[in-house]
């Protein structure tokens, strides 16, 4: 999974990845306010960040989720 690889390579803090199938778990999707797919949500640290739509460019996804700020060396 590209997201797992990016998190492992670029973040010094552990990243928990949870996949929610909106057809199998509509209640959970509603609780998370998943209105469109695909969607990635960074829940912590606050503020919450969401990326909706094209996830093919993982560098842009990484930047949109502001995961670069989680590194202590700023890389």
N, C-alpha and C positions, 0 to 999 in steps of 0.2 A: 504494500500500500504506500503510495507516494507520501501521503500525509504523515504516516508513522515514520518513514525515513527522514522526512524533513524535520519533524519534531526531535527525533533522536540526534540528528546531526547539528541542528541549529539552536536547540534550547538546552539550557543547563538544568532546568527544572523538569520533573517528570510531567508528561502530558497523558492524561487519560482520554482515550478516544472511545466514544460510545456511539454506536450506530442505531438509529431509530428508524424502523421501517414504518412509514406512516400508514400503510395499508393494514399492517398487522397490529399496530399499536396507536390507533387514532387518538386515544385519550392522552397518551404521553406526548404525542405530537402537538396536541392542543395545549397541554400544560406548558410545553416549551415554546409555544407560539410559532410553530413551524407552519408557515403559510405557503411556502414554495419550496421546491426541491430542484437541485441539491442545495443544501444549506450547511454551513459550518458555524458553530457558536463557540466562542471562547467565553467561558463563564467566570474564570478567575485568572488573574486578579481583575477586580473591577476597574473601569467600567466594562460592561458586557460588550462584546464585539460580535457582529454577524457578517457572514459573507454568503450571498445568495447568487446562484447562477453558475456561470462558467468557472470551473475549478481546475481547468487544464494547465494553467500557468501557476505552479505551486509557489514560485517566488512572489508573485503578486498576492496570492492568498496569504502567505506568510506575513507580508507587509500589511495587508488589510487587517489581519487579526492582531497586528502589533506584537508578534512573537519575538521580534528582534529586541524589544525592550526587556525581555526576560533574561537576556544574557548579561552577565556581569562585565564582560570585556567589550560590549558594544558592537560586536561583529554581527 
